[in-house]
């Protein structure tokens, strides 16, 4: 098997040519790419590590840290360490906002759903892709679709890739768990009052939506307990 480094921007063209591409994952294994996904223009951040490696990602993109999977927006410079291809953890030097950039992602055919990109262990696209597929099927069956989006990654371009008609999706960008519950309650009440087609409500995603307390508090202070308490009130 020939191995070489290629930019992620070239993956789409190679796949369209019918070529099979595999990427390196943990334990020095190579796993095939199942899907190349263009997510559109998203708020983008440049992560720089002490070993000199860098990567540009969206806020909810996850990399593997010494504490487990961590979203870019939760990385703490000088405190968080990310797993690199050499098997060592390297400390995050900076997380720099660089504006809106075209973001692409890949899905790999592996139960661990991860791969090394720019020498850093990344989690592949997954939750949003599954959600988009469900929304597309719901629209085909005549259901109305509401997307409660806390990640901000389900752009019209991204949804269209999976067969969703974005113009027929009620998309609400919400900040907290409490906002999500209020929106679900409102949609259910409207359905009861007005009737009509059933609704599919998609929450993307539970894991990335903070409680109101968590949003206002220091993220280090029992954030898991705060989220659990907010969810129990739903």
C-alpha positions in Angstrom: 0.0 0.0 0.0 1.4 3.4 -1.0 1.3 6.0 1.8 1.7 9.7 1.4 0.4 13.0 2.8 -2.4 14.7 0.8 -4.4 17.8 1.6 -8.0 17.1 2.7 -9.1 19.4 -0.2 -7.9 16.7 -2.7 -9.9 13.8 -1.1 -13.1 14.6 -2.9 -11.5 14.6 -6.3 -9.7 11.3 -5.6 -12.9 9.6 -4.4 -14.8 10.8 -7.4 -12.2 9.2 -9.6 -13.1 5.9 -7.9 -9.9 5.6 -5.9 -10.0 4.1 -2.4 -8.3 6.2 0.3 -7.4 5.1 3.8 -6.3 7.3 6.6 -4.2 6.5 9.6 -5.9 6.0 13.0 -4.9 4.6 16.4 -2.5 1.6 16.7 -0.9 2.5 13.4 -4.0 1.1 11.5 -5.3 2.5 8.2 -9.1 2.8 7.8 -11.0 3.6 4.6 -12.8 6.9 4.1 -16.6 6.4 3.6 -17.7 9.9 3.0 -16.4 13.4 2.2 -18.6 16.1 3.6 -18.6 19.9 2.7 -20.0 21.7 5.7 -20.0 25.2 4.1 -18.5 28.4 5.6 -18.3 28.1 9.4 -16.5 30.0 12.2 -13.0 28.6 12.1 -10.2 28.3 14.6 -6.5 27.6 14.2 -5.1 25.3 16.9 -1.4 25.4 17.5 0.5 22.9 19.6 3.9 23.1 21.3 5.3 20.5 18.8 4.6 22.9 16.0 1.5 21.0 14.6 -1.5 23.1 13.6 -5.0 22.4 12.4 -8.0 24.5 11.4 -11.4 23.4 12.6 -14.9 24.5 13.5 -15.9 25.2 17.1 -17.7 21.8 17.7 -15.0 19.7 16.0 -13.4 17.3 18.5 -9.8 16.3 19.0 -8.5 13.7 21.5 -7.0 15.2 24.6 -5.5 13.6 27.7 -9.0 13.9 29.3 -10.8 12.4 26.3 -12.6 13.9 23.3 -12.8 17.7 23.6 -14.5 20.3 21.3 -12.3 23.0 19.9 -14.3 25.7 21.7 -13.5 24.0 25.0 -9.7 23.7 24.5 -7.7 25.6 27.1 -4.3 26.9 25.9 -1.4 25.9 28.2 -3.6 23.3 29.9 -5.1 21.0 27.3 -2.9 18.4 25.6 -3.8 16.6 22.3 -2.8 13.2 21.1 -0.5 13.3 18.1 0.6 10.7 15.5 3.8 9.9 17.4 1.8 8.6 20.3 2.7 11.6 22.5 0.5 14.4 23.9 1.4 18.0 23.0 0.1 21.0 24.8 -2.2 23.5 23.1 -0.3 26.8 22.7 -3.2 28.8 21.2 -6.7 28.6 19.7 -7.1 31.6 17.3 -10.3 32.7 15.7 -9.6 33.2 12.0 -13.1 34.1 10.7 -15.4 32.0 8.5 -13.7 29.5 6.3 -15.0 26.6 4.1 -15.0 23.5 6.4 -14.9 19.9 5.2 -14.8 16.7 7.1 -14.6 13.0 6.4 -16.3 9.9 7.8 -14.1 6.8 8.2 -15.2 3.2 8.2 -14.1 2.3 11.7 -15.9 1.7 15.0 -13.7 4.2 16.8 -14.7 7.0 14.3 -11.3 8.7 14.4 -8.3 9.5 12.3 -5.1 11.5 12.3 -5.3 14.8 10.4 -2.3 17.1 10.4 -0.8 14.6 12.8 -3.5 15.2 15.5 -6.2 12.6 16.4 -9.6 13.9 15.1 -13.1 12.6 15.6 -14.9 12.1 12.2 -18.2 13.6 11.1 -21.0 11.6 12.5 -23.9 12.9 14.6 -24.9 15.7 12.2 -24.6 13.4 9.2 -27.0 10.9 10.8 -29.4 13.7 11.8 -29.4 15.0 8.2 -30.2 11.6 6.9 -33.1 11.2 9.3 -34.4 14.7 8.3 -34.2 13.8 4.6 -36.3 10.7 5.1 -38.8 12.5 7.3 -39.3 15.1 4.5 -39.9 12.4 2.0 -42.7 11.1 4.3 -44.4 14.5 4.5 -43.3 15.4 8.0 -42.4 18.9 9.0 -38.8 19.2 10.4 -37.5 21.4 13.1 -33.7 21.6 13.7 -32.6 22.8 17.2 -29.0 23.6 16.4 -26.5 24.4 19.1 -23.5 23.4 17.1 -24.0 25.7 14.1 -22.6 23.2 11.7 -25.7 22.1 9.9 -25.6 24.7 7.1 -27.9 24.6 4.1 -25.1 23.3 2.0 -24.4 20.5 4.5 -28.0 19.5 4.7 -28.5 19.5 0.9 -25.6 17.0 0.7 -27.8 14.5 2.4 -30.9 15.2 0.5 -32.6 17.6 2.9 -34.5 20.6 1.5 -33.2 23.4 3.8 -35.9 25.8 2.7 -38.5 23.5 4.5 -36.5 23.1 7.7 -37.4 25.3 10.7 -33.9 26.0 12.0 -33.5 27.5 15.5 -30.0 28.3 16.7 -30.2 27.9 20.5 -27.7 28.5 23.2 -28.8 26.5 26.2 -30.7 23.4 27.3 -33.4 25.5 28.7 -33.9 27.2 25.3 -34.2 23.8 23.7 -36.9 22.6 26.1 -38.9 25.8 25.6 -38.7 25.4 21.8 -39.8 21.8 22.0 -42.7 22.8 24.2 -43.7 25.5 21.8 -43.7 23.2 18.8 -45.7 20.6 20.6 -48.3 23.2 21.6 -48.6 24.5 18.0 -49.1 21.0 16.7 -51.9 20.4 19.2 -53.6 23.7 18.4 -53.2 23.7 14.7 -53.0 20.0 13.7 -51.5 19.3 10.3 -48.5 17.1 9.6 -46.5 15.6 12.3 -43.2 17.1 13.3 -39.7 15.6 13.5 -37.6 17.6 16.1 -33.9 17.1 15.8 -31.5 18.4 18.6 -28.0 18.7 17.4 -26.6 18.1 19.8 -27.2 17.2 23.4 -23.5 16.9 24.2 -22.6 20.4 22.9 -25.5 22.3 24.5 -24.7 23.9 27.9 -27.2 24.6 30.6 -27.9 28.2 31.5 -25.9 27.8 34.7 -23.0 26.2 32.8 -22.9 29.0 30.3 -22.7 31.6 33.0 -20.3 29.7 35.3 -16.6 28.6 35.0 -16.5 25.6 32.7 -14.3 23.8 35.2 -16.9 23.9 38.0 -19.0 20.7 37.8 -20.2 21.3 34.3 -21.4 17.7 34.0 -23.5 18.0 37.1 -25.0 21.2 35.9 -26.0 19.7 32.5 -27.5 16.6 34.2 -29.6 18.8 36.5 -30.9 20.9 33.6 -31.7 17.7 31.6 -33.6 16.2 34.5 -35.9 19.3 34.6 -37.0 18.8 30.9 
